[in-house]
Amino acid sequence: MTDVEIEYCVPCGFLPRAQDLQEALLEEYGQELNSVALVTGDHGVFKVQANGDVVFDKEEDDYDVDDIVDSVGAHV
């Protein structure tokens, strides 16, 4: 089972983006995921980890829900 963590910047208003990604992950992988946690952050953070491995960091990658879902899929 895979644990996913989505850390998002609260002051930046990234909650809707984090929720959309959480929903996409749950729709795609459902019961194959142990958890999809939303973690509050600041300083512009938007980072996704699967089992502790960073699969997306907005500092390094362009935001694309489908690409992030695929990246998480490699850990499922």
Secondary structure, DSSP 8 states (H G I E B T S, - for coil): -EEEEEEEETTTT-HHHHHHHHHHHHHHHGGGEEEEEEEEE-TT-EEEEETTEEEEETTTS---HHHHHHHHHTT-
